[in-house]
Structures are given as C-alpha cells and as structure tokens.
Amino acid sequence: MKDLTPDRSSLDPVEIASRDEITALQTERLKWSLAHAYENVPHYRRSFDDAGVHPSDLRDLSDLTRFPFTQKADLRANYPFGMFAVPRDQVARIHASSGTTGQPTVVGYTKKDLENWGAVVARSLRASGMKPGDLLHNAYGYGLFTGGLGIHLGADALGLTTVPVSGGMTQRQVRLIEDFRPDGITVTPSYALSVLDEYDAAGLDPRKSPMQVGIFGAEPWTNAMRREIEDAFDMHAVDIYGLSEVMGPGVANECVETKDGLHIWEDHFYPEIVDPVTGVPVADGEQGELVFTSLTKEAFPVIRYRTRDLTRLLPGTARSMRRMEKVTGRSDDMIILRGVNVFPTQIEEAIMATPGLAPHFQIELSRPDRMDQMRILCEAAEGSGDSAAAALTDRIKQTIGISVTVTVGPPGSVARSQGKAVRIIDCRDTTP
C-alpha cells in the first residue's frame, strides 16, 4: 500500500496544539454552548433548572458532570424543531433520521454550522490520506441521512473532485470506480463487501483497483474486517465516526499513518465516557458509553448527548486530540442470551477467524419453549468445504461462552446491505 501520511504543514494548527491550549479553548467554547442552549432552547432551560444548575456554574471542564444528559427521547419529544436554538429561517439545512424505530430525530444547521461541518470532514479526509485534487467516490447515501452530503461538504472544503454516486446499484459502482479511477472511497464497511463481491462477479481483480484508501463508517466494524478489506483491495482502510445528533460524519477519524483509534476533533466536540447503567463518568482508558457536548453548534446544540456507542478514550498519538477506540457496539444493540452479553462485533470476529466463511452474516433471535435461541446465518467462501459450521459453533462457544446454531449457505445467500447492515433479526416477539 502507498504511504499516504499527510504533510504536517497541511494540518490545522489546533490538531497539534498542546493539551493546555486545547483545554483552554474547550472551556471557553463550552461556556458559550451551555449559555446558548439555555437561553434559546426551552428544553434545556427546563432541564437545567430542574437539575438546579445554570451555565454560569461551569468554571472548568469538570463542572460539566453537574449538567443533565440529553437522550434521543428528548429529541423525539421535541419533534420537529423544538430543539433548534435559532429561528427556523436561520436554518440553512435540515437532516433527519429514518424514524424506522420511532419518531424521527430532526437536526438543523446554520450557514456557520455547515462551514464547521465541512471543515471537520475535510480534516478527517486529510487524516485518511486524501489531498487536494484527489478523486473521491462517495457511496454514502444522499438525502436526509447525513452521510452523503456531509462527506460532500468536506470533500469540497478540502478541494477534492467528488463523484456523488450515493448507495446502491453495485454494478454501476464498480464500473464507475474502474472508469473514473478514484483515489479513495467513502462507504459503509458492509457495503464495501458488496462492492468486493461485484468485483469477483465481474471477473475483476480488486487489488488492481485504483483506490488507495477506503474511509468507512456509519456502523461498527472490527480490525479483522479492516484486514480483510485492506488485503482484498490492497488499500488502506480507516474509520470515520459521526452521528447526526452531534453533527454527522467527521466527529472523529483515524489517521492513516497509525490506524490506532479515532482522533476526536475536540475543538468542536467535547467527549465523556460514562457507565452505561449508572451514568457516572469513568476515567480515560475505561470502557463505557460515549457522551458528547457540542462546542460550536449554533442551530442544534447538544449537551451531554448519550450516543449509546461503547468505546473508551485514549491519549493522542498522531494528533494532540484524544482518541476513541473503535466502537465495539451499542448498549441498545447488546444481546443478552441466557445471561451472557453478546455484541454483533463478537460474532463478526468469530466468523472472520473461521476458515471457509465469507464475512457476510446475520443474527436471528427466536424464543421457542420460553428459551432464547440464536442462529447465525452466514455464507461459505468460494471453494470451501462443509466443516465451517461446526468450526464456527465451537469457536463461539469457546470465545463467547454461548451455544448457537449456525447455518452456512452458498455465496450470496445472506441479504446484502445497500447502506447500513441489518445484523440482528429479532423474531422473539412473533415466535409462538
């Protein structure tokens, strides 16, 4: 793989500032953000008052723990525009979640918010190894989802040439990659596997593709999948993180030269890690639930927003700003199977470590005879034998400690994702 380490002279000065400088900037911006939310969003005024705190109570960063959390239910209760901190006519863009699991969450951006969003995404793309003039194949979905348009903002800010392909139509994706010769691709990791399948179906060698880097996000993925993708395409695979409630893609990103966790752009987003059950903050280095407070957002400030993503905070390396470890899963995606906590990423790791299996899978949960059961639906790799099911069953038992049923189908038998992968099919409510 080509060395894509960016020239340090191209970095924003704050990326390599001292921790004291970053802390001072965060404190100044946090005071503004708390006051802005309190003065302009009725929900925050009520929640702060109910908790007996006022923005003036914050004197240093440690005081933030006195302020109440914001949760997705709060955003849904204020649908559609109740959480906006500026008049609606000052909102330059609106995005929203799909609402497939409840009331959609709606977020807004002022013109300045869009500039800041573009700046942090540009920083992320540069950290991934992209540089002005490079060609980017953007296969994140365009529309209300923040992925496609968020990446596009950053690509414009960095000076890339963007191909706004969006998701789906995988044959066309491969044809355009081969014809347009992009330097990088932005896409979900699960859909990258669908692109890989299409390369194989077309009789093309993915290692000869023009892409030098893949920037993958929007769903948890393991280092084992990173190695699979890097080996298959002979390109770097780096992680990008974001969520619409906090901004969108570009909240944090790995640096291509280290790939050792995602540097959080702490001049715009203040991170905490809390115990997912008690909500009590834990020390850097301890795993828990990621919480964010926005420092510069005008239209849609968020104060101590509980993301439900599980990770831990680590010191900076390639940049001064702290890193978050790759997300291992979400607290609301955790499966409790006969008393054992299981995350889809653990199943993915077991599959990737089992010879003869392709990386596509789904988890099916059922409840026959009042007992929860798990079935793993996965695929045989081309040319593999029939022993993979038993091997995976044994590996899951030995590493996770649960008994499962494994069904190994032929290549192509697991439903492919056109965006975020659907990993869990829960049939327990409908099982007699």
C-alpha positions in Angstrom: 0.0 0.0 0.0 1.1 3.5 -0.8 2.3 5.8 2.0 -0.5 8.4 2.4 0.8 10.2 5.5 -0.2 13.8 5.2 2.4 16.6 5.4 2.2 18.0 8.9 2.4 21.5 7.4 -1.0 20.9 5.9 -2.7 20.2 9.3 -4.8 22.7 11.1 -2.7 24.2 14.0 -5.2 23.0 16.6 -4.6 19.4 15.6 -1.1 19.5 17.0 -1.7 22.1 19.7 -0.7 21.4 23.3 -3.2 19.9 25.7 -3.3 23.1 27.7 -4.2 25.1 24.6 -7.0 22.6 23.7 -8.4 22.6 27.3 -8.5 26.4 27.4 -10.3 26.5 24.0 -12.8 23.8 25.1 -13.5 25.7 28.3 -14.2 28.9 26.5 -16.4 27.3 23.9 -18.2 25.1 26.5 -19.3 28.2 28.5 -20.7 29.7 25.3 -22.5 26.5 24.2 -24.2 26.0 27.6 -25.4 29.6 27.7 -26.6 29.4 24.1 -28.6 26.2 24.7 -30.1 27.6 28.0 -31.1 30.9 26.5 -32.6 29.6 23.3 -33.9 26.1 23.8 -36.8 25.7 26.2 -36.0 22.0 26.8 -32.5 22.9 28.0 -33.8 25.7 30.2 -36.2 23.3 31.9 -33.7 20.5 32.3 -31.0 22.8 33.7 -33.5 24.4 36.1 -34.8 21.0 37.2 -31.3 19.9 37.9 -30.5 23.1 39.8 -27.7 24.2 37.5 -27.0 27.3 35.5 -24.5 27.9 32.7 -22.6 30.2 35.0 -21.9 27.2 37.3 -19.3 25.9 34.8 -15.9 27.2 35.7 -13.8 24.3 34.4 -14.4 21.2 32.3 -15.0 19.0 35.3 -18.1 21.0 36.2 -19.9 19.7 33.1 -20.8 16.5 35.0 -23.3 18.6 37.0 -25.4 19.2 34.0 -28.2 16.7 32.9 -27.9 14.3 30.0 -29.7 14.7 26.7 -31.2 11.5 25.2 -32.8 10.5 21.9 -36.2 10.5 23.6 -35.7 14.2 24.3 -35.2 14.9 20.6 -38.2 12.9 19.7 -40.4 14.6 22.3 -39.5 18.0 20.7 -40.1 16.9 17.1 -39.7 18.5 14.7 -38.0 21.9 15.5 -38.3 22.2 19.3 -34.5 21.7 19.9 -33.5 24.4 17.5 -31.6 27.3 19.1 -32.1 29.8 16.2 -35.2 30.9 14.4 -36.3 28.5 11.7 -35.5 31.0 8.9 -31.8 31.0 10.0 -31.6 27.2 9.5 -29.7 26.5 6.2 -30.3 22.8 6.1 -32.3 20.1 7.9 -31.4 16.4 8.2 -33.3 13.7 9.9 -33.1 10.0 10.9 -35.2 7.4 9.1 -37.6 7.0 12.0 -37.7 3.2 11.5 -37.5 2.6 15.3 -39.8 5.5 16.3 -40.3 9.2 15.8 -37.6 10.6 13.5 -34.9 12.9 15.1 -34.5 16.2 13.3 -31.3 18.2 13.2 -30.6 21.6 11.8 -27.6 23.6 10.6 -26.9 27.3 10.2 -24.6 28.5 7.4 -21.8 28.7 10.0 -22.6 25.1 11.2 -22.2 23.9 7.6 -18.9 25.6 7.3 -17.7 24.0 10.5 -19.0 20.6 9.4 -17.2 20.9 6.1 -14.0 21.8 8.0 -14.0 18.8 10.3 -14.9 16.4 7.5 -12.1 17.9 5.4 -9.8 17.3 8.4 -11.0 13.7 8.5 -10.5 13.1 4.8 -7.0 14.6 5.0 -6.2 12.5 8.1 -7.3 9.5 6.0 -4.7 10.3 3.3 -6.7 12.3 0.8 -5.2 15.5 -0.5 -6.5 18.4 -2.7 -7.0 17.3 -6.3 -7.7 13.7 -5.4 -10.8 12.0 -6.8 -13.3 10.7 -4.2 -16.0 8.1 -4.9 -18.7 8.9 -2.4 -21.0 5.9 -1.9 -22.7 7.1 1.2 -26.5 7.7 0.8 -27.6 11.2 -0.1 -30.8 12.7 1.3 -32.0 13.1 4.9 -29.2 10.8 6.1 -26.2 12.9 6.9 -23.6 10.6 5.4 -23.5 11.5 1.7 -24.0 15.3 1.9 -21.7 15.6 5.0 -18.8 13.9 3.2 -19.5 16.0 0.1 -19.2 19.2 2.2 -15.8 18.1 3.5 -14.6 17.0 0.1 -15.5 20.4 -1.3 -13.7 22.1 1.6 -10.5 20.0 1.1 -10.5 20.6 -2.7 -11.3 17.0 -3.8 -13.1 16.0 -7.0 -16.2 14.3 -5.8 -18.2 11.6 -7.6 -21.6 11.7 -5.8 -22.6 8.1 -6.5 -24.7 7.5 -3.4 -25.6 4.0 -2.4 -27.0 1.0 -4.3 -26.6 -0.1 -8.0 -23.5 -2.1 -7.1 -22.6 -3.0 -10.7 -22.6 0.7 -11.6 -20.4 1.4 -8.6 -17.7 -0.9 -9.8 -18.0 0.3 -13.4 -17.5 3.9 -12.3 -14.6 3.0 -10.0 -12.9 1.3 -12.9 -13.7 4.1 -15.4 -13.2 7.2 -13.2 -10.2 5.8 -11.3 -10.9 7.4 -7.8 -8.1 7.7 -5.2 -10.5 7.0 -2.4 -14.0 5.7 -1.5 -16.3 6.6 1.4 -18.9 4.0 2.2 -20.1 1.7 5.0 -17.9 -1.3 5.6 -20.7 -3.8 5.0 -21.4 -2.2 1.6 -17.7 -2.3 0.7 -18.0 -6.1 1.0 -20.9 -6.0 -1.6 -18.6 -4.0 -3.9 -15.9 -6.7 -3.4 -18.5 -9.4 -4.3 -19.3 -7.5 -7.5 -15.6 -7.3 -8.4 -15.4 -11.0 -8.1 -18.7 -11.5 -10.1 -17.3 -9.3 -12.9 -14.0 -11.2 -13.0 -12.0 -8.2 -12.0 -9.1 -8.2 -9.6 -9.9 -5.8 -6.7 -6.2 -5.5 -5.9 -5.8 -3.7 -9.2 -8.5 -1.2 -8.4 -7.3 2.5 -8.4 -8.4 3.1 -4.8 -5.7 3.9 -2.3 -7.9 4.4 0.7 -11.4 3.4 1.9 -13.0 5.6 4.6 -15.6 3.5 6.4 -18.2 4.4 9.0 -21.9 4.6 10.0 -21.7 1.1 11.6 -19.3 -0.8 14.0 -16.6 -2.9 12.2 -13.7 -4.9 13.5 -10.0 -4.8 12.9 -10.4 -8.3 11.4 -12.7 -6.8 8.8 -10.2 -4.0 8.2 -7.5 -6.6 7.4 -9.9 -8.4 5.1 -10.7 -5.2 3.1 -7.1 -4.0 3.0 -5.9 -7.3 1.7 -8.7 -7.7 -0.8 -8.3 -4.2 -2.3 -4.6 -3.5 -1.5 -5.6 -0.2 0.0 -5.7 1.5 3.4 -9.0 1.2 5.4 -9.6 3.8 8.0 -12.5 4.5 10.4 -14.6 7.7 10.4 -17.2 8.4 13.2 -20.2 10.6 13.5 -23.8 10.7 14.2 -26.5 13.2 13.1 -27.4 14.4 16.6 -23.9 15.6 17.2 -23.1 16.7 13.6 -22.8 13.9 11.1 -19.7 12.2 9.8 -16.5 13.9 10.8 -16.8 14.0 14.6 -13.7 11.7 14.8 -11.4 9.9 12.4 -8.4 7.6 12.3 -5.1 8.8 11.0 -3.8 6.7 8.1 -0.3 6.7 9.4 -1.2 5.0 12.7 -4.8 3.5 12.5 -4.8 3.2 16.2 -8.1 4.7 17.1 -10.1 7.7 16.0 -8.9 11.2 16.9 -11.9 13.3 18.2 -11.9 16.8 16.9 -12.0 18.2 20.4 -12.2 21.8 19.3 -15.8 21.2 18.2 -16.9 18.2 20.3 -16.3 17.5 24.0 -16.3 13.8 24.8 -17.0 11.9 28.0 -17.3 8.2 28.8 -19.9 7.2 31.4 -21.0 3.9 32.9 -24.0 2.9 30.6 -26.1 1.8 33.6 -25.4 4.4 36.2 -24.4 7.3 34.0 -21.4 8.0 36.3 -18.3 9.3 34.4 -15.4 6.8 34.2 -11.7 7.6 33.7 -10.0 7.8 30.4 -8.9 4.3 29.4 -12.0 2.7 30.9 -14.8 1.4 28.6 -18.2 2.8 28.7 -20.8 4.8 26.8 -19.7 7.8 24.7 -21.3 11.1 25.6 -20.8 14.3 23.5 -21.4 18.0 24.1 -21.1 20.3 21.1 -18.9 23.3 21.5 -19.6 25.4 18.3 -23.1 24.4 17.0 -25.5 27.2 16.5 -28.7 25.7 15.2 -28.8 22.5 17.2 -26.5 22.5 20.3 -26.4 19.2 22.2 -25.4 19.0 25.9 -24.1 15.7 27.2 -25.8 13.6 24.5 -25.8 9.9 25.2 -24.8 8.2 22.0 -25.2 4.6 23.3 -21.9 3.8 21.5 -19.5 1.8 23.6 -15.8 2.7 23.5 -13.0 4.2 25.6 -10.9 7.4 25.5 -7.2 7.2 24.9 -4.4 9.8 24.7 -3.5 11.4 21.4 -0.8 10.0 19.1 -0.6 11.2 15.6 -2.6 14.3 16.7 -2.8 16.0 20.1 -6.5 15.4 20.5 -7.7 12.3 22.3 -8.6 9.1 20.5 -11.7 6.9 20.9 -11.2 3.2 20.4 -13.1 1.6 17.5 -16.7 1.3 18.7 -17.3 -2.2 19.9 -21.1 -1.9 19.7 -24.1 0.0 21.1 -25.6 -0.5 24.5 -29.0 -0.8 22.8 -27.7 -3.4 20.3 -26.4 -5.7 23.1 -28.0 -9.1 23.1 -28.4 -10.8 26.4 -28.6 -14.5 25.6 -29.2 -16.7 28.6 -27.4 -14.3 30.8 -24.4 -13.6 28.5 -23.9 -10.2 26.9 -23.2 -10.6 23.2 -22.4 -7.9 20.6 -22.6 -8.4 16.8 -18.9 -7.4 16.5 -18.0 -10.5 18.6 -19.8 -12.7 16.1 -18.1 -10.9 13.3 -14.7 -11.6 14.8 -15.5 -15.3 15.2 -16.6 -15.5 11.6 -13.5 -13.7 10.3 -11.3 -16.1 12.3 -13.1 -19.2 10.9 -11.6 -20.6 7.6 -14.1 -21.3 4.8 -16.5 -18.5 5.7 -17.3 -15.2 3.9 -17.7 -12.1 6.0 -21.4 -11.7 5.4 -23.7 -12.7 8.3 -27.0 -12.0 10.2 -28.1 -13.0 13.7 -31.6 -14.4 14.1 -33.1 -14.5 17.6 -36.1 -16.7 18.5 -37.8 -17.9 21.6 -39.1 -21.5 21.3 -40.1 -23.2 24.5 -39.5 -20.0 26.5 -35.8 -20.1 25.9 -33.9 -17.6 23.8 -32.1 -19.1 20.9 -29.5 -17.6 18.4 -29.0 -18.7 14.9 -26.1 -17.4 12.9 -26.8 -17.1 9.1 -23.6 -16.9 7.2 -22.0 -17.9 3.8 -19.4 -20.3 2.6 -16.5 -18.8 0.9 -15.9 -19.9 -2.7 -14.3 -23.4 -2.8 -14.7 -24.1 1.0 -15.7 -27.4 2.5 -18.6 -28.3 4.8 -16.8 -28.1 8.2 -17.1 -24.4 8.7 -20.5 -24.6 10.5 -19.1 -26.9 13.2 -15.9 -24.8 13.5 -17.8 -21.6 14.0 -20.2 -23.1 16.5 -17.2 -24.4 18.5 -15.4 -21.1 18.3 -18.4 -19.1 19.5 -18.8 -21.5 22.4 -15.1 -21.2 23.4 -14.7 -17.5 23.0 -18.1 -16.0 23.9 -19.5 -18.8 26.0 -22.8 -19.4 24.3 -24.3 -22.2 22.3 -25.7 -21.2 18.9 -27.0 -22.8 15.7 -25.0 -22.0 12.6 -26.5 -22.2 9.1 -23.9 -21.8 6.3 -25.5 -21.0 3.0 -24.0 -20.7 -0.5 -22.3 -17.5 -1.6 -24.9 -14.7 -2.0 -27.5 -16.3 0.4 -27.2 -13.5 3.1 -29.1 -10.4 2.2 -26.7 -7.6 1.1 -26.8 -4.1 2.5 -27.3 -1.0 0.4 -26.1 1.1 3.3 -26.0 0.2 7.0 -26.0 -3.5 7.5 -29.0 -5.2 9.3 -27.2 -7.5 11.6 -30.0 -8.6 14.0 -33.3 -10.1 13.1 -35.4 -10.4 16.3 -38.2 -12.9 15.9 -38.8 -13.3 19.6 -42.0 -11.3 19.8 -43.6 -13.3 17.0 -42.4 -16.8 18.0 -45.3 -18.8 19.5 
